[in-house]
């Protein structure tokens, strides 16, 4: 839905604010966003106050031992794997973050078009 590439010097929680603002503007019906534990804290309150979004943190069950697929987070990890198949996106080759964003949009557009035209 929305991609933001930023330098490694910016915390993901800070970068998420830009994504959440843009998503709420582009997709006004959006109400809930699933996030991992790294986004807990002030961002949850900020998203509710500034964007009217509920951030739900997806965590593994306390009694879980070993690896198990977490329902919502697996979608993100699977998508990263699809994007990583593009050589240009397997490493950070670009000087400008906007270029990386555009390559991600291109890769996902290609993926979706292939799925729509599959027989």
PyMOL commands that set and color helices and strands:
alter all, ss='L'
color gray80, all
select helices_A, chain A and resi 12-26+37-39+42-51+73-84+87-90+97-117
alter helices_A, ss='H'
color red, helices_A
select strands_A, chain A and resi 32-35+54-57
alter strands_A, ss='S'
color yellow, strands_A
deselect
rebuild
show_as cartoon
